[in-house]
Amino acid sequence: MKNVQINKIPFLVGLGVFVVALGLRLIGIGWGLPNEDKFFSYHPDEDFIQQVSEQVKPFQGKMAPGFYNYGTLYLSVLSVASDIVDTYSGATSEELKARSPEVRKNRMLAGRVISSLAGALAALAVYLTLIRHTHWVGGLMGGLAVGLTPGLVVHSRFQTVDVLAMMFLAWCFYQCSRMFPGEDGEDVPAALLMKAAIWAGVFAGLSAGTKYTGVLSFAAIGICVAMALGLKRIGEIAKIKLASFAVMIVVFIAVTPGIVTDSAKFMQDFQYEIAHTSTGHGLVFAGTAPGWIYHISNLVVGYGGLLFLMSLAGIGRGCWRRHGWLIGPTVFMILIYILIGRAEVKFLRYVFPMIPVLGMGFGWAMGQAHKNGTMKAKAVVALGIASLGGFGGGLASTVNMTRWMTQPDPRQEMADFVFEHLPEGASIGIVKDPWFYSPNLHPLIQAGPAQIPIERRLEFLAQVPGHPVIRFVPEDINARQDWDVRLLTISKPDYVIFSSFEYEGLEVLDGAGKGSEEFGVQLAQYQEFLKELKASYDRIPVVLANGQRAPWVGGEGLAFTARIHDLAYIRPQLWIWKRKDSTTGSSGTSMPSNSSEEPASTPSPPTDVTSSSPPTSSESEDG
């Protein structure tokens, strides 16, 4: 009976890792979803991804979404999940045809659940990898390193591709670990090694079919096969590697058949994505450190500072001791780091493929220290537990960010302040086209370029109840500029509202006191705008729902101060400025300069989002 009880422990611990990781992700999963008062998500890519997924109907043989910035697998899974929720949600045919906010909310929630499950399954895969090669305590801590860290937890609540792609990598590395003897020391039969290599190829293909960087995981497979067999068995190594590679390619084509059936569009989007990462993402990362350095800050904030150092130490020691199951994934991690380090686009989500490997190194080091049992080793385990809890990331940041995702969003708080405290008829100026960063002044104000044309989006600004919103637009709408000083000198709105997303990059260049050949014009416009703003307007505090006055709303903590763009989605910072000579709510024009439409009493439904044609590669924040 004693042995049976001991054997149950790893199973129960693994189940606990999965349940805790999944349960944590489900808290706050409703953040920013569409509703009747806000038709679009706060995340800039979710509506776009949902729109693209509707072009895919796997059970009807329609597997070409017409969009290939990344693979098709997540889009296919999301399409199936959307069909399921449509069937059981009770939505009418009219609501489904019009893609009502409730319909899109349900579909988006299904996509987020997929990401949450993927994040929890990745933690489980790391746990299973580690219990083969160290104590279950190490498996527990390695699994929690993936299951509890803030970057993955937050992104596991998004309807995006990144966490699913990372999950398949984690399971690929688990199969790689099966090529090596476990803690019992028993040799791995040739048939089992071949089976593990083939399954690793399957998961590598699934990852690549979700996000193309997954193809690099074959480097881990190849190294693991070579080290498991011994470098002298060249013929057998080549045979197994060839089989695994063939499976990976077949699976990749099966889940992203557009590479064959829609090859011209595939190459167009694939080349666009390569060019995009090489040339940058507009002003988002302007003036920031090179990728080699910037991604270290991404890992410190999104994974954990002390946890990152201890993970690297574990990886280094494991590789030094020639543990092939860890060496292969480490080579993959280095390749990913080289790839993203050279890029000019530096999203936090680009480091996600590295996190399973970091978790493996951390967990192995903790498991070995636990087995060692000395006081020094116990101190290392204690330090590992502390690193999971915080110190530049970790669970403390996860809890804080989870709390933000369950509270009113700053965009809603700013809108509440406008409607409750600004004089009736007071006009509001905005510095850029409205999008996900805009306060909730109108149900359609957060529509992106892929959903509604700019001409319609500008019309919505005049329909804000009691507070017409002005975006300065010259006669030629295509000649409009961000941070156009004419908004202040000609339109003269009573108030001006803008967010941290709208000046992102510009304040870095401005603070550095140097211009930029690429962004010199935008920086000059921004500086001219700020000069006039400070001369003619005063920044005013915002009265929150609890009666407290704040100099701004949002932007607290690491997500803002560390400038992690895709963590700041959940907590942007917004300011409001009041015109110094404004004594009533009627100064300036009350509508956008290109609109003569009368303010509407109720918003029209978002019929513009029902188009069946796929959006283009450049119509999302990610591409």
Order of alpha helices (4+ residues) and beta strands (2+ residues): alpha-alpha-alpha-alpha-alpha-alpha-alpha-alpha-alpha-alpha-alpha-alpha-alpha-alpha-alpha-alpha-alpha-alpha-alpha-alpha-beta-alpha-beta-beta-alpha-alpha-beta-beta-beta-alpha-beta
